[in-house]
């Protein structure tokens, strides 16, 4: 092989030490303090290094990446799976030399790194999701505390963290024990259909330990709700910055109606308008399963420039949604996935809802796959289709129109007729269309 890059360095990143390899130079070791990172950048510049490759090791690479870019270097962050060493030859010194060698031969692929505003949005969004998961854990603690006192509220109303459920729980903690008074705190729709059941469910066996556990769970739940609200404010600020960067926001007399967000809706004013401004009028919510919320999630993971992926197949492959190539000859090997990027998981979450849709063609497509290959394969197949539409919308200017299940079934019928005609021709038979 010929070297296609000159003036190349390879860095192996650790928690305490950084190992730097330059061709025809002994490996140099730096500490991970900020002062040492600046010295590392100056060291590379002094040796006339143009491009640097390093593995994406945890979060240790983030500050080093920014410092090296500030020194004017072309920094390649690469997946550790593409730099695997020969067994029995793995040390930190050999790793950095191996990375440098691979990079000089052009055998490494660069990881996707979004711009600073997208990274900031990603940080707040991921923190928000962590807080949502933590608050869900404390909802379970509330349910357990109520069951320990034989208060069966969760069996009667759908969500104890809803408005009615939390009013009842807070009233219990304030000392109210009368089941009928507690029931009167419910929404009128619950009272019309389940009033007697709610009264029966609230006749519990109260205990000091159960009330203490319930109070602790409510306090923790409220804390995480406050943290989510703080994240929403930060998300709104970043969206406003991105909107102003792409296109200064204009005062609109009336906003376009947006899709409803069923769960964990962010408290962000004009979120849809911000997203439309950032993407210069292109609206991802025309696609099935995409709301302003998961559109914002995709923005935080992917950014705005989808042209970095040459084709829709490149995009779905990066998302971890493309079929894997792990067959050799006649042997079909089992493939262990190394994980799906967060953006791919967002498309999968949207696909789960589409599988249950009675009016959308992608739902019918998914149910057809599910009947043959199971639910997991169907979710991935629908997510891949949805990701392709998302890429085409922003790169090719796709004008998506939902034709519904009826059009999809008609198309499938045409394909079946074509298949039958082809098989009949191969067998020397004639197809007679019945008029009855």
C-alpha positions in Angstrom: 0.0 0.0 0.0 1.0 3.6 -0.6 0.8 6.3 2.0 -1.7 8.9 0.9 -1.2 11.3 3.8 2.0 12.9 5.1 2.7 14.8 8.3 0.3 12.5 10.2 0.1 11.9 14.0 -1.8 9.2 16.0 -3.0 9.7 19.6 -4.1 7.1 22.1 -6.2 8.7 24.7 -6.4 7.5 28.3 -7.8 8.9 31.6 -4.3 9.9 32.9 -1.9 9.8 29.9 -1.9 10.6 26.2 0.4 8.8 23.9 1.4 10.6 20.7 3.1 9.0 17.7 4.8 10.8 14.8 6.5 8.9 12.0 10.2 8.4 12.5 9.9 9.9 16.0 9.8 8.1 19.4 6.4 8.1 21.1 5.9 11.1 23.4 3.7 10.9 26.5 1.6 13.9 27.9 -0.6 14.2 30.9 -4.3 15.0 30.5 -4.3 18.4 32.3 -5.3 21.5 30.2 -1.7 22.9 30.3 -0.4 19.6 28.9 -3.0 19.5 26.2 -1.9 22.9 25.0 1.7 21.7 25.0 0.6 18.7 23.0 -0.9 21.0 20.4 2.2 23.1 20.2 4.3 19.9 19.9 2.4 18.8 16.9 2.5 22.2 15.2 6.3 22.4 15.8 6.7 19.0 14.0 4.7 20.4 11.0 1.8 17.9 11.6 -1.2 18.5 9.4 -3.7 15.9 10.4 -4.2 13.9 13.6 -6.2 10.7 14.2 -7.5 9.6 17.7 -10.1 7.2 19.0 -13.4 8.3 20.4 -12.7 7.2 24.0 -15.6 8.1 26.3 -15.7 11.9 26.8 -11.9 12.2 27.2 -11.5 13.3 23.5 -13.8 16.3 23.7 -11.5 18.9 25.1 -8.4 17.6 23.3 -10.4 17.8 20.0 -11.3 21.4 20.6 -7.7 22.4 21.5 -6.2 20.7 18.5 -8.7 22.3 16.2 -7.8 25.6 17.7 -4.2 25.0 16.8 -5.3 24.6 13.1 -4.9 20.8 12.8 -7.2 18.6 10.8 -8.5 16.3 13.6 -10.0 12.9 12.7 -12.1 11.3 15.5 -12.4 7.6 14.6 -14.4 4.6 15.9 -12.3 2.4 18.1 -13.7 -0.7 16.3 -11.8 0.4 13.1 -8.4 0.5 14.9 -8.4 -3.0 16.5 -4.8 -4.2 17.1 -3.5 -7.7 16.3 -4.2 -10.0 19.3 -1.3 -10.1 21.7 0.2 -6.8 20.5 -1.9 -4.2 22.4 -0.2 -1.6 24.5 -0.8 2.2 24.6 2.5 2.9 22.8 1.7 0.4 20.0 -1.9 1.6 19.8 -0.9 5.2 18.9 1.7 4.0 16.4 -1.0 1.7 14.8 -3.5 4.6 14.6 -0.9 6.8 13.0 0.0 4.1 10.4 -3.6 3.4 9.5 -4.3 7.1 9.1 -1.3 7.6 6.8 -2.6 4.8 4.5 -6.1 6.4 4.5 -7.8 3.3 6.2 -9.8 5.2 8.8 -13.2 6.9 8.5 -14.0 10.1 10.3 -16.7 10.2 12.9 -19.5 12.7 12.6 -18.9 15.8 14.8 -21.7 18.4 14.8 -21.1 22.2 15.2 -20.9 23.8 18.6 -24.6 24.9 18.8 -25.8 21.4 17.9 -23.5 19.9 20.5 -24.8 22.3 23.1 -28.4 21.4 22.2 -27.5 17.7 22.4 -26.1 18.1 25.9 -29.3 19.7 27.2 -31.5 17.2 25.4 -29.6 14.2 26.7 -29.7 15.7 30.3 -33.5 16.1 29.9 -33.9 12.5 28.8 -31.8 11.4 31.9 -34.1 13.4 34.1 -37.2 11.9 32.5 -35.8 8.4 33.2 -35.0 9.3 36.8 -38.5 10.8 37.4 -40.0 7.6 36.0 -38.1 5.6 38.6 -39.6 7.7 41.4 -43.1 7.2 39.9 -42.5 3.5 40.5 -41.5 4.4 44.0 -44.8 6.3 44.5 -46.8 3.3 43.2 -44.9 0.9 45.5 -45.5 3.2 48.6 -49.3 3.3 47.7 -49.5 -0.4 47.3 -47.8 -1.0 50.7 -50.7 0.9 52.1 -53.2 -1.0 49.9 -54.2 2.1 48.0 -54.9 0.7 44.5 -55.1 4.0 42.7 -52.8 2.9 39.8 -55.2 0.0 38.9 -58.0 2.5 38.4 -56.5 5.6 36.7 -54.0 5.3 33.9 -51.3 7.5 35.4 -50.8 8.5 39.0 -48.4 11.2 37.8 -51.2 12.8 35.9 -53.1 15.9 37.2 -55.8 13.9 39.0 -53.4 11.4 40.5 -50.9 14.0 41.8 -53.7 16.0 43.4 -54.8 12.9 45.3 -51.3 12.0 46.4 -50.5 15.5 47.6 -53.8 15.6 49.5 -52.9 12.3 51.2 -49.6 13.7 52.3 -51.3 16.8 53.7 -53.4 14.5 55.9 -56.7 13.9 54.0 -58.0 10.3 54.5 -61.6 10.5 53.4 -61.9 8.5 50.2 -64.9 10.5 48.8 -63.1 13.8 49.4 -60.0 12.5 47.7 -62.1 11.2 44.8 -63.6 14.6 44.3 -60.1 15.9 43.3 -60.3 13.8 40.1 -61.1 15.1 36.6 -64.7 15.1 35.7 -64.2 12.5 33.0 -62.9 10.1 35.6 -65.8 10.8 37.9 -68.3 10.0 35.2 -67.0 6.5 34.5 -64.9 5.4 37.5 -66.1 7.3 40.6 -67.1 4.2 42.7 -63.9 2.3 41.7 -61.7 5.3 42.7 -63.5 5.5 46.1 -62.9 1.8 46.7 -59.2 2.1 45.6 -58.6 4.9 48.1 -59.7 3.0 51.2 -56.3 1.9 52.3 -54.4 0.9 55.4 -52.2 3.9 56.1 -48.8 3.5 57.9 -46.1 5.9 58.9 -43.5 4.1 56.9 -45.7 4.0 53.8 -46.4 7.8 54.0 -42.7 8.6 54.6 -41.8 6.5 51.5 -44.5 8.3 49.5 -43.3 11.7 50.6 -39.7 10.9 49.6 -40.8 9.7 46.2 -42.9 12.8 45.6 -40.0 15.1 46.6 -37.6 13.3 44.2 -40.2 13.4 41.4 -40.8 17.1 41.9 -37.0 17.7 41.9 -36.6 16.1 38.6 -39.5 17.9 37.1 -37.8 21.2 38.1 -34.6 19.9 36.4 -36.6 19.2 33.3 -38.0 22.7 33.3 -34.5 24.2 33.6 -33.4 22.0 30.6 -36.4 23.3 28.6 -35.3 26.9 29.2 -31.8 26.1 28.0 -33.1 24.2 24.9 -35.3 27.2 24.1 -32.3 29.6 24.3 -30.2 27.4 22.0 -33.0 26.9 19.4 -33.4 30.7 19.4 -29.7 31.1 18.7 -29.8 28.6 15.9 -32.9 30.2 14.4 -31.3 33.7 14.4 -28.1 32.2 12.9 -29.9 30.6 10.0 -32.7 33.1 9.5 -33.7 36.0 11.8 -37.1 35.2 13.3 -40.1 37.2 12.0 -43.2 38.1 13.8 -46.0 35.8 12.6 -49.6 36.7 12.9 -50.8 33.1 13.3 -48.7 30.0 13.7 -49.4 26.8 11.7 -51.1 24.1 13.7 -48.6 21.5 14.8 -48.9 17.8 15.6 -49.8 16.9 19.1 -47.0 15.7 21.4 -48.4 13.0 23.7 -45.6 12.5 26.2 -42.9 14.6 27.8 -43.7 17.7 25.8 -41.1 20.4 26.3 -42.2 23.8 27.6 -40.7 25.7 24.7 -42.5 28.6 23.2 -42.9 28.4 19.4 -40.7 25.3 19.2 -42.2 24.5 15.7 -41.5 27.9 14.4 -37.9 27.8 15.6 -37.4 24.4 13.9 -38.9 25.7 10.6 -36.6 28.7 10.7 -33.5 26.5 11.4 -34.4 24.2 8.5 -35.4 27.2 6.2 -39.0 26.3 5.9 -38.7 22.5 5.4 -41.0 20.7 7.8 -40.1 17.2 9.0 -43.5 16.8 10.7 -45.1 16.1 7.3 -43.6 12.7 7.7 -45.5 10.1 9.7 -44.4 9.6 13.3 -42.4 12.8 13.4 -43.5 15.6 15.9 -41.7 18.8 16.8 -40.3 17.0 19.9 -38.6 14.1 18.1 -37.6 16.4 15.3 -35.7 18.5 17.9 -34.2 15.3 19.2 -33.0 14.4 15.7 -31.6 17.9 15.3 -29.6 17.5 18.5 -28.1 14.2 17.2 -27.7 14.8 13.5 -27.6 18.6 13.0 -28.9 20.4 9.9 -26.5 19.4 7.2 -27.6 16.0 5.9 -25.6 16.3 2.7 -22.6 15.0 4.7 -24.1 11.5 3.9 -23.8 11.0 0.2 -26.9 8.8 -0.2 -29.9 7.7 1.9 -28.2 4.3 2.2 -25.1 5.9 3.7 -27.4 7.7 6.2 -29.3 4.6 7.3 -26.1 2.7 7.6 -24.7 5.3 9.9 -27.9 5.2 11.9 -27.4 1.4 12.4 -30.7 0.7 10.5 -29.3 -0.9 7.4 -29.2 -4.7 7.0 -25.9 -6.2 8.1 -23.5 -8.0 5.8 -22.3 -11.0 7.9 -22.6 -13.9 5.5 -19.7 -15.9 4.2 -20.3 -18.3 1.3 -23.2 -20.6 2.4 -22.7 -19.8 6.1 -25.1 -17.4 7.7 -23.3 -16.1 10.7 -25.0 -14.6 13.8 -24.3 -10.9 14.1 -23.9 -9.2 17.5 -24.8 -5.6 17.2 -22.4 -3.1 18.7 -25.2 -0.7 19.5 -27.4 1.8 17.6 -26.7 5.5 17.6 -29.2 7.6 19.5 -30.5 9.1 16.3 -31.3 5.5 15.1 -33.2 4.8 18.3 -35.3 8.0 17.8 -36.4 6.7 14.4 -37.2 3.3 16.0 -39.3 4.9 18.7 -41.3 6.7 16.0 -41.6 3.4 14.1 -43.2 1.6 17.2 -46.1 4.1 17.0 -46.5 3.7 13.2 -46.9 -0.1 13.6 -50.1 0.4 15.4 -51.5 3.0 12.9 -54.6 2.1 11.0 -54.4 4.9 8.5 -50.7 5.2 7.4 -49.1 3.1 4.7 -45.8 2.7 6.7 -47.9 1.0 9.4 -49.3 -1.5 6.9 -45.8 -2.2 5.6 -44.5 -2.8 9.1 -47.3 -5.2 10.0 -46.6 -7.2 6.8 -42.9 -7.5 7.8 -43.9 -8.3 11.4 -46.1 -11.2 10.3 -43.1 -12.8 8.5 -40.0 -11.9 10.6 -41.2 -10.7 13.9 -41.6 -7.3 15.7 -38.0 -6.3 16.1 -37.2 -6.7 12.4 -40.4 -4.8 11.5 -39.5 -1.9 13.8 -36.1 -1.7 12.2 -37.5 -1.9 8.7 -40.0 0.9 9.3 -37.4 3.0 11.0 -35.1 2.6 8.0 -37.9 3.7 5.6 -38.7 6.7 7.8 -35.0 7.7 8.0 -34.7 7.5 4.2 -37.7 9.8 3.9 -36.1 12.2 6.4 -32.9 12.3 4.4 -34.7 12.8 1.1 -36.8 15.6 2.6 -33.8 17.8 3.5 -31.4 16.8 0.7 -33.6 16.1 -2.3 -36.5 18.3 -1.4 -39.0 15.5 -1.2 -42.6 16.6 -1.2 -44.1 13.9 1.0 -47.9 13.1 0.7 -49.5 10.4 2.9 -51.7 8.3 0.6 -52.9 6.0 3.3 -53.3 2.3 3.6 -55.7 1.9 0.7 -53.2 3.2 -1.8 -50.5 0.9 -0.3 -52.8 -2.1 -0.6 -53.7 -1.3 -4.2 -50.0 -1.1 -5.0 -49.4 -4.5 -3.3 -52.2 -6.0 -5.3 -50.7 -4.8 -8.6 -47.4 -6.3 -7.5 -49.1 -9.6 -6.7 -50.8 -9.7 -10.1 -47.5 -9.0 -11.8 -45.8 -11.8 -9.9 -48.6 -14.3 -10.8 -48.4 -13.3 -14.5 -44.6 -13.8 -14.5 -44.9 -17.3 -12.8 -47.6 -18.3 -15.2 -45.4 -17.3 -18.2 -42.5 -19.4 -16.8 -44.8 -22.4 -16.4 -46.5 -22.0 -19.8 -49.8 -21.3 -18.2 -52.4 -18.7 -19.0 -54.0 -16.4 -16.5 -57.7 -15.9 -16.9 -59.1 -12.9 -15.0 -62.5 -13.7 -13.4 -65.1 -11.0 -13.8 -67.2 -12.2 -10.9 
